[in-house]
Amino acid sequence: MYKRILLATDGSEHSKRAAENALTIGKCNSDSKMEIVYVIDHDKVKSDVLSNWNTAEIGDKHKSRLKGIEQMAIDSEVNYETKILHGEPGPAIVEYANKNHFDVVVIGSRGLNGLQEFVLGSVSHKVAKRANCPVLIVK
Amino acid sequence: MEGFSYKNEWFGNIKGDILSGIVVALALIPEAIAFSIIAGVDPMVGLYASFTIAVTIAFVGGRPGMISAATGAMALLFIDLVADHGLEYLLAATIVTGVIQILFGVFKLARYMKFIPRSVMIGFVNALAIMIFTSQLPHFEGEGCIVYALVGLTLAIIYLFPYLTKAVPSTLVAIVLVTALSIFMNYGIRTVGDMGAISQTLPVFLLPQIPLSFETLAIIFPYSIALAIVGLLESLLTASIVDDMTDSDSNKNVESRGQGIANIITGFFGGMAGCAMIGQSVINVKSGGRGRLSALVAGVFLMFLIVVLGNIVIQIPMAALAGVMIMVSISTFDWNSIRTLHLIPRTDALVMVVTVLTVVFTHNLAIGVFTGILLSAVFFVSKISNIKVDSKLEGSHRTYFVKGELFFASVTDLLAKFDFKEKVKSVDIELSRTHIWDDSAVAAVDKIVSKFEENNIIVTVKGLNEDSTELVNKLANKLGSH
C-alpha cells in the first residue's frame, strides 16, 4: 500500500536504521519508489563548517554522505531518487512530503548531534506532528 | 568546457542572482558605512571598497555566489594605521595586501589554511564578533536614553520583522524606520553625516599620495601582511561555507588570487581593503543567489543607491547602525562553541579562549590567530611526546618495550625510564611500537646503548620500522644490531 516513500536522512547511524526500515516497506511493492532527501540547514552551515574544520568530512559533498544509503537501496533493488533540500530541516521535510503526496515518511529518531537536538528540538517530532501522511520514526 | 562553465557561472541563474544581489546591496550599505566609521575613515571609503571589491570578485573570484566587500575583520586591523598616518597610507597598504594575496594564490598556499586548527578558527570568529561589538560602545558614550532606545528598537525590528515577512531584509526595514523616526522627531542625535561626507560620485582612479620610499613600505608592510592573512582566512572560511550551502566545490587558489586583484583595484579607486563576508554570503545564498552575477548586481546596485540616495543616507542615525552592528556581532559569534565548550578536549578549549583573549587585548586578529596556532603546536608536541616504557625481566635478561613518538621533545623522558645500573647481563630494547623522527632521537638511542655498554651490559636494539631505520642509517652507524 505504500508506494511513494520519503526517507529523510542526515547520513547518521540512526538514519541508516531508518533506511533499512524504509527499504523493507519498499520491497513489499515492486512498483514502489523511494525518495532519499537530505536537508542543508542554512542557519547551521557556519557552525557545521567550523566544527568540521580539520575533520575528513570538510569539503565532502553532502550527496556523498548519502552514498551508504544509496548502496543499500541498490542492494535491495528498490527504485530510488536522491534530493537535496534547503532550509530548516523540520519544515523543509514537511513541506516536501505534503506537496508531493507521499504515502509514508520514514525518519530516524535523532540526528548526528544529540546535544544540538536537545537545544533545538527534534526534527522527527516536527515531521510527525505536521506531515499529512503516516510517519515512521525509527529508533 | 572551461569556457562553458564560466559562462554558466554568470548566466546559470539570472533571476535568482539579480534578486539576491539587490537584497545584498541593501544589506551591505549600513555595514560598509559602519565599518568605515570603525576604521576612522569617511563612509565613502567603505562604500567605494564594497562597490569595487564586489564587482571585481564577480569577474575574478573562485567561489560564485560569495559576496566580498569592506569587512569588519579588515577594518579592525588598520585603525592605528589610519590614526597615525592617514588615509593615503591605508590605500597603499590595501594595494600591497592585494599583491601578497595574489602571491598566495600563485603559490597555491590556500590548502595550508586547512592546517589552522579548528579551535583557532572558532577563536577567530568569536574574537571578531567581540571586536565588532566593542567597536560600537563608543557610540553610546555620553548619549542619552534616546540613543539606547533607538538601538533597542533597531534590534527589535531586525529580530522580529522576519516573523512578518522574509521578503525584505529586516536590517533594511529597521534602518529605514529608525531613520524616518529620527528625522520626523528631530532628536538631534549623531548621524552618518556627522562622521564624514557622502559624495554622490563614482570612484575614480588615483595613485595614493605617499612618498615611494623604503620607510613607507616599512610602515605599511606589517599591516599588509596581517590584512592579507586575515582577509584570506575569512574568505576561505566563507568559501567553505558557501561550498557547503550550495553543495558544490570552489577553487580556493583562484579565490586567493581574486581577493588580491580586488584589493589592488580597490586601493587605486580610493577604497579600503576588504574580503569575503560570511553574513552577506549566507544572505545571498538564502535569497537564491548562486552565480557571479549576484556579486556584480550587489556592487552596482549599492553604488547606484549611494549616487541616488546619498542625501538620505547621511541622515541615518548612528544608533541605527550600532543596532545593525550588534546584530552582525551576535550572528558572527559561534554560539555552538559555547554550548560544546565542556565537551571538547580541554586543550582545544584553552586554545580557543587564548586566541580570543589575545585578540581582545592586542586588537589584532592576525596576532590572535598566530598565538592560537603556536599554542596548539605546543599542546600537540606535549601530547605526542608522552612516551611509555615497559620492561620485563627474565633471569638476568631485561627487555624494554618503548611505545610512542621519539623526537626532540620526548627524549628527556625516555632516558629517565631506563635503569642503567641494574645487575643484568643483557638488555633488549624493543622499538617496534615507536618511531624515530629526528637526530635528537637517534642520539638518545645511541646514548642509551653506550650507557648500558659502560656498565658492561650487552645491548640489542630490535624492531626499528623502515622509516626509522633509514633515518638512523643516515645519521649514525653505532646501532650495532642493524
Contacts between the chains, C-beta under 8 A, distances in Angstrom:
chain1	res1	chain2	res2	distance
A	40	B	244	7.2
A	40	B	245	6.2
A	40	B	247	6.6
A	42	B	245	5.8
A	42	B	282	6.4
A	42	B	285	6.8
A	42	B	286	5.2
A	45	B	241	5.3
A	45	B	244	5.0
A	45	B	245	5.0
A	45	B	282	7.2
A	46	B	125	7.9
A	46	B	241	5.6
A	46	B	278	6.3
A	46	B	282	7.1
A	46	B	334	7.0
A	47	B	334	5.6
A	47	B	335	7.6
A	47	B	336	3.9
A	47	B	337	7.7
A	48	B	244	6.5
A	49	B	237	7.1
A	49	B	240	5.0
A	49	B	241	5.0
A	49	B	244	5.4
A	50	B	118	7.0
A	50	B	121	5.9
A	50	B	122	5.4
A	50	B	125	6.9
A	50	B	237	7.8
A	50	B	334	5.6
A	50	B	336	7.5
A	50	B	337	7.4
A	51	B	118	7.1
A	51	B	122	7.9
A	51	B	336	6.5
A	51	B	337	7.9
A	51	B	340	7.5
A	53	B	114	7.7
A	53	B	116	7.7
A	53	B	117	7.8
A	53	B	118	4.0
A	53	B	121	5.1
A	53	B	122	7.9
A	54	B	114	7.0
A	54	B	117	6.4
A	54	B	118	4.9
A	55	B	118	8.0
A	58	B	114	7.4
A	58	B	240	6.8
A	59	B	240	7.1
A	59	B	243	6.8
A	59	B	249	7.5
A	61	B	247	5.7
A	61	B	248	7.9
A	61	B	249	7.7
A	62	B	244	7.6
A	62	B	247	4.8
A	63	B	247	6.5
A	84	B	247	5.9
A	86	B	245	7.6
A	115	B	339	6.7
A	115	B	340	6.7
A	115	B	343	7.2
A	116	B	336	7.5
A	116	B	339	7.9
A	119	B	339	6.4
